[in-house]
């Protein structure tokens, strides 16, 4: 079984007492937290209790702003992939799913990924939210406005790794309504 990052949406954040009332499945990605997941939790990023594991290793962020950032980067990446039907289908599928599963917050579950290193999972999530995610957002923002062409070219060259996650209404960890 692969270790995965899991992305959900909800209209409230999890807290120590309870889970959000309705948790919608967005995406899961094997062996990594992909660029797309980092961008979607890149606006209003905060650490929250995990909905799956005990340590405080969940990440919540603003849904609308994170989705807009991802869409902007996908448009920039697509400017070099106009004839790539597979990329166009990935973007269309992702966009439709995000519209269908829209809520107030994205909720990223990192437990399986941060536990692979042997480091303290809570410390790993603090680094993700204070260093890795903001750095990724800054690179994407620069690329969107034409100031990070080398990074954009590297993302474009390996777009499947960054954007072709499994998007579905049911993930390995799903929550009953």
KARA-V385724 format. One record per pair of residues at least 4 apart in sequence whose ideal C-beta (glycine too) atoms are under 6 Angstrom apart, sorted by the first residue. I is the first residue (numbers start at 1). J is the second residue. D is the distance in Angstrom with one decimal. If there is no record, write none. Layout:
i=I j=J d=D
i=I j=J d=D
This chain:
i=2 j=30 d=3.9
i=2 j=31 d=5.8
i=3 j=112 d=3.9
i=3 j=113 d=5.9
i=3 j=116 d=5.6
i=4 j=28 d=4.6
i=4 j=30 d=5.5
i=4 j=112 d=5.5
i=5 j=29 d=5.2
i=5 j=33 d=4.3
i=5 j=37 d=5.6
i=5 j=110 d=5.9
i=5 j=113 d=5.1
i=6 j=28 d=5.0
i=6 j=109 d=4.1
i=6 j=171 d=5.6
i=6 j=173 d=5.7
i=7 j=26 d=4.2
i=7 j=27 d=4.5
i=7 j=37 d=5.3
i=7 j=108 d=5.4
i=8 j=23 d=5.1
i=8 j=26 d=5.7
i=8 j=107 d=4.4
i=9 j=24 d=4.6
i=9 j=26 d=5.7
i=9 j=63 d=5.7
i=9 j=101 d=5.3
i=9 j=103 d=3.7
i=9 j=106 d=5.8
i=10 j=20 d=3.5
i=10 j=23 d=5.0
i=10 j=103 d=5.3
i=10 j=105 d=5.6
i=10 j=107 d=5.8
i=11 j=103 d=5.0
i=11 j=104 d=4.6
i=12 j=20 d=4.5
i=13 j=48 d=5.0
i=13 j=60 d=4.7
i=13 j=105 d=5.8
i=14 j=19 d=5.3
i=14 j=48 d=5.3
i=14 j=49 d=5.1
i=14 j=51 d=5.1
i=16 j=49 d=5.7
i=19 j=51 d=5.3
i=23 j=175 d=4.1
i=24 j=101 d=4.2
i=24 j=103 d=6.0
i=25 j=169 d=5.4
i=25 j=170 d=5.9
i=25 j=171 d=4.6
i=25 j=174 d=5.6
i=26 j=101 d=5.5
i=27 j=165 d=4.5
i=27 j=167 d=4.8
i=28 j=166 d=5.2
i=28 j=171 d=4.7
i=29 j=34 d=4.7
i=29 j=165 d=4.1
i=33 j=37 d=5.1
i=33 j=113 d=5.5
i=34 j=162 d=5.5
i=34 j=165 d=5.7
i=35 j=162 d=3.8
i=36 j=70 d=5.9
i=36 j=163 d=5.1
i=37 j=108 d=5.9
i=38 j=133 d=5.1
i=38 j=136 d=4.5
i=39 j=69 d=5.0
i=39 j=70 d=4.7
i=39 j=140 d=5.8
i=40 j=66 d=4.0
i=40 j=70 d=5.5
i=40 j=106 d=4.9
i=41 j=45 d=5.7
i=41 j=59 d=5.0
i=41 j=61 d=3.9
i=41 j=66 d=5.9
i=41 j=106 d=5.2
i=41 j=108 d=4.8
i=42 j=66 d=5.7
i=42 j=69 d=5.8
i=42 j=133 d=5.5
i=42 j=137 d=3.9
i=43 j=61 d=5.6
i=43 j=62 d=4.6
i=43 j=65 d=3.5
i=43 j=66 d=5.0
i=44 j=61 d=5.0
i=44 j=62 d=3.8
i=45 j=61 d=4.8
i=45 j=129 d=5.2
i=45 j=133 d=5.8
i=46 j=60 d=5.3
i=47 j=56 d=5.8
i=47 j=125 d=5.9
i=47 j=129 d=5.8
i=48 j=58 d=4.4
i=48 j=60 d=4.6
i=49 j=56 d=5.4
i=49 j=58 d=5.9
i=50 j=57 d=5.0
i=50 j=58 d=4.3
i=50 j=111 d=6.0
i=52 j=109 d=5.4
i=52 j=111 d=5.9
i=52 j=173 d=5.4
i=53 j=111 d=4.1
i=55 j=121 d=5.1
i=55 j=122 d=4.9
i=56 j=122 d=5.9
i=57 j=110 d=5.4
i=57 j=111 d=5.5
i=57 j=121 d=5.0
i=57 j=122 d=6.0
i=57 j=125 d=4.5
i=58 j=109 d=6.0
i=59 j=108 d=4.2
i=60 j=105 d=5.0
i=60 j=107 d=5.4
i=61 j=66 d=5.2
i=61 j=106 d=5.0
i=62 j=66 d=5.9
i=63 j=103 d=5.5
i=63 j=104 d=5.7
i=63 j=105 d=5.5
i=63 j=106 d=5.2
i=66 j=106 d=5.3
i=67 j=98 d=5.2
i=72 j=144 d=4.9
i=73 j=140 d=4.8
i=74 j=78 d=6.0
i=74 j=91 d=5.2
i=76 j=143 d=5.7
i=76 j=144 d=5.1
i=77 j=155 d=5.8
i=77 j=156 d=5.1
i=77 j=159 d=6.0
i=80 j=156 d=4.8
i=81 j=87 d=4.5
i=87 j=159 d=5.9
i=90 j=163 d=5.7
i=90 j=164 d=5.5
i=94 j=167 d=6.0
i=97 j=167 d=4.4
i=110 j=114 d=4.9
i=110 j=125 d=5.8
i=111 j=115 d=5.9
i=114 j=121 d=4.4
i=114 j=124 d=4.0
i=115 j=121 d=5.5
i=119 j=124 d=5.1
i=126 j=130 d=5.9
i=127 j=131 d=5.2
i=128 j=132 d=4.8
i=128 j=133 d=5.7
i=129 j=133 d=5.7
i=139 j=148 d=5.7
i=139 j=151 d=5.1
i=142 j=147 d=4.3
i=142 j=148 d=3.8
i=143 j=148 d=4.0
i=143 j=151 d=5.5
i=143 j=152 d=4.0
i=148 j=152 d=5.9
i=155 j=162 d=5.7
i=159 j=163 d=5.4
i=160 j=164 d=4.2
i=170 j=174 d=4.9
